[in-house]
């Protein structure tokens, strides 16, 4: 059988185009560059601190001064965006989550410090209440239920505080209904018309988030699960409806989370909407590759690069990955 005019074997031999590295480079359909990378980093209190995250080998929580160093390293490597996630002191976690929009909270202080250092890198931030919530949820909890509209009001205040601190890209990861439109309106009204929204539009209630919750200190606080607001892993059409809604409300970019288990969603998003599409290679994906590599079960270097190329092949314009600095060093060295 031939396809689209392709001559049958032996006139067509597909292996001709695989016979050398030079030919494989010539016909490669997708490429991975440092410009495709967003580096998620964890910020904590203190000075001169780099504290390992046990469940994420190679990942640390950094004090603000060390975050500035990390941003400079990322910029030097050609990584265009650094994404901040706070490890909040437990004493600051409350029912009303007021620390989320404190102008001097960890995330905002780190943003300002990077800006003051004059580092040419875009800063992305996370909008959700879980790092500040004594209940560990992305929204307010009342009677065991997650409140949507009241949470959106708080998220808008959080997003505005981040924009005022100097964030370029706001990443709402909460999965509340209506939050993109509410944030876009407030940003416009307050002179932040150029601040971008990368919506976690298709964020699934996944088992792959465990190490991240350790990294931000949310694991011990979480009561119950997040299935009433994060997506059912069995659903695909729903993701299309969510992305269509977020785009209609003013999202500039959309994200699928987790990454590799949801490459089919990435492909559907890109083909249907043709908008800037990102995926988050989440903590569990990263930890699995690292753990298998450390046990000698896989080649971690090759698995890292292959996993990221898979995102590009699926249609992603970029990837949030904890591997970003390591990948950038590999790419820069040819």
N, C-alpha and C positions, 0 to 999 in steps of 0.2 A: 504494500500500500504506500502511496506517496501523498504528501501533503503540500498544498498550495504550489503545485508545479514542481515539487522536489522530485528529482529522478530517483528511481528505485535502486536498491543495492544490486550490483557493486558500483554503479556509476556514482552514487552518493555514498560516501563512507564518512560518517560523523566523526570518526576518530582522527580524521585528517586535521580537524580544527582543535584537537587536544594534544597534538604530538610534541609540542615544545612549549616552554614557558613564554617565549616570545609570541607565539601564535595565540596561546590562551589569553595573554594580556590584550592582544589585538581585538579579540572577539568577545571579551568579557562584557556582559550586559549591564552590570551594576558595579559601582565603585564606592569605597568607604574612605572618607577624608576626615581630617580633624574638624572641619566645619560642620560635621554631622553630629557632634558630641555636645551633650549638656552634662555637667558634672554635679551630682547631688552631694552636698557636704553637710555635716552636722556641727552646729555651734553650741557651745556651753559656756558657763561662767568661768571666771578665773583669768590667769595670765600665764602665758608660756605653757599651756596645757595641750597635750595630744594624748588622749585617753583611748586605748583600743576598745573596739566593740567586739566582744568575744564571739558573737554569732556571725560576724562578718569579717573574716580574716583579711587584714590589710586596710580596713576602714577604721578611722578614728573620729572621736569627737574633739573639736578644736575650740580653744578660746578665741575671742575676737581677734587678737593680734595674730594668732596662727591662721585664722581664716583669711586675713589680709595676705599673708604669705602664700596661702593656697591659691588665692585669686591671682596673685602675680605669677605663680608657677603656671596656672592654667592659661593665662594670657600669653606667656612666653612660649607655651607649647602650641598655641594656635587654637585652643578651645574657646569658642565664642561666648559660652554662657556658663555661669556657675549658679547653682540652685541651693538656697539656704533652708535648712530645717533645724529648728531649735530643740535642744534638750533642756526643758524648763525645770527649774528648781521645784521640787514637790510642794514647797511652802507657798508657791505662787499659783498653784492649781486650785481653782474654785468652781463653784456652781455657776457663777455668772460669767466666768472666763474673761474677766476684764483685762487681764494681762495681754490678751490677744491683740488689742488695739492700743496698748501702752506705747507712746512714741519712743520710749527707751527700753523696750523689751529686747531680748537677745537678737532676734532677727533684724529689727530696725537698727540696732547699734552696729551690727555687722555690716549692714548695707551702707550706713553712713561712713564707717571706717574704710570700706573699699572705695567709696566715692572720694573721701578726703585724701586717700593715697594716690588718687589720680590714675588708677589702673584702668586701662582700656579693655573692659570686659562688660558684657551685659549681665545684669543680675536678675535672677528669677526668684520668686518667693512662693511659699505655700500658704493658701488660705483654707483653713479648717480649724475647728476648735479643739481637736483632740490633744495637742500638746499643752493646752491650758485648762483642760476640763478635768475636774476631779473624778468624773465618771468615765473618762477615757474615750468618749464618743466625739464624733465630728460635729455634733449639734447638741443643743440643750436637751436634757432628759427630764421628763416629768411623768411620774407614775409608770415608769418603765418604757415610755414612748419617746421617740426623738421628735422634737417639735420643729416643723419646717419653717414657717413664716417668721417666728421669733428668732430662729437661728440665722435666717437670711439677713435680718436687720443687724445682727452682730457681725456677720461676715462682711457686710458692706463697710462697717466701721474699721474692721481689720484691714480690708483691701485699701481703704483710703489712707490709713496710717502708713502702710507699706509704700504707696505711691508718693506720699509726702517725704518719706525717708530716702527716696531715690531709686526705687525698683523700676526696672524696665518691663518685665514680664510678670504678671500675676497669674499664679496657677491655682485656681479654685479646685480643691480635691475633695470637697465635702459631699457632693452628690445631692444637695438639696435642690428642689424644684424652684426655678425662677431666679436663682442667684446671679446668673450671668447678666440678665437684663437689668437687675437692680444695681449691680456693680458698675455696669457701663454707664448708666444714667448718672450716678454719683460722681464717677471719674470725670465725665464730661462737664458736669455742673461745677466742679471744683478745679477746672483748668488742667486736668491731666488727660487731655484728649489723645496724647501720643502713647500713653501707657497701654501695653498690649495684654490681652487675656488669652492664655493658653488653658482652655477648659479641659479638666479631666472628665470628658463627656461620657466615656464608656469605661467606668471604673468598676471592676467586678469584685464581689464579695469572695475574695480569694484566700486560699491557705498559704499563699506565697509571701505574705506580708510580715510574718513573725519576726524575723531579724530586724526589720525596720522599726517595729514597735519597741523592741529592746533598745534600739539606738536613740529613739526620742523619749524613752522612759514612759511609754503609754501602756505597756503590757500589764503591769500590776494594777492599773486603775480600771481597765476595761471591764465592764459588767455586761455579760451577754455577748451578742455578736452584732454585726453591722448589716445584716441581710435585709433589714427593712428600708435601707436607703442605697446600699451598693447593689450592683446588678447581679442577677442570677447567672452563674457560669453556663447554664444551659441555653441562654438566649442570645440570638444574633440580630434578628429584625429589630428588637427593642433598641439596640445600640444605634441603629440607623435613625430611629425616631428621636433619640436623645441628641444625637449630633446635629440633626436638622434643626431641632429646637434651639440648641445653644448657638448655632450660626445665625439663626434668625434674631437672636437676642443681642448679638454683637460680639461673639467670640471671634478672635482673629486666627486662632489655631486650635486644633483639637488633639486630644491624647487618648490613647488606649492603654489600659493598665489592668493586669500585668502585660508583659510583652510576648515572649515566645509561645506560651500556651494559647495566645489569642492572635496569631498572625493572620488567621482568616478574617478577623474583624478589621485589622489594619488594611488588608487588601480591599475589602468591601468599602471601607470608608474612602480610600483614595480613588477607587474607580467610580464611586457614586457621586462624590462631592468635589473632587479635584481641588481640595484645600490643603494648606500646610498640615501635615499629619505626623504625629509623633507617638512614640511608644516609650513606656518606662520599663527598662529591664530591672525588675524589682529585686529587693533584698534576697528573697528566697531563691531566685534564679542565680544571682551572683554567688550566694553562699553554696549552692549545689555544685557549681563549676569549681569554686575554690576548694571545697571539701574533697571532691573527687580527684582534683589535681594533687592535693597534698597527700592523698593516699596512693598516688601513683596509678589510679584507675584510668585517667584520661590525660592527654596532653593539654594542660590548662591554657597555654599560650595559643595553641591552634583553636581550641574550643571557644576561647574568648573572641577571637577574630571571626570565626565562622558564625557565631551567634549574632554578632553585630551585622555581618553581611546579610544574614537572613532577614533582618528588619528592613534593610534597604531593598532587598528583592521583593519583599511583601508590599512595598510602596511607601515606606516611611521616609520622611524628609530628614528626620533626626531621631536620636535616641538619648534618653536620660539613662546613664549607666555609671556605676561606681568604678568601672574599668577605665573611665575616660583618660586619666593621665597616662596609664600604662599603654593604652591603645595609641594615644597621640605620640608617645615616644617611639613606638614601633613604626608608625606611619612616617614620622619625621626622619627616621633613619633608613627609610627605603625598604 
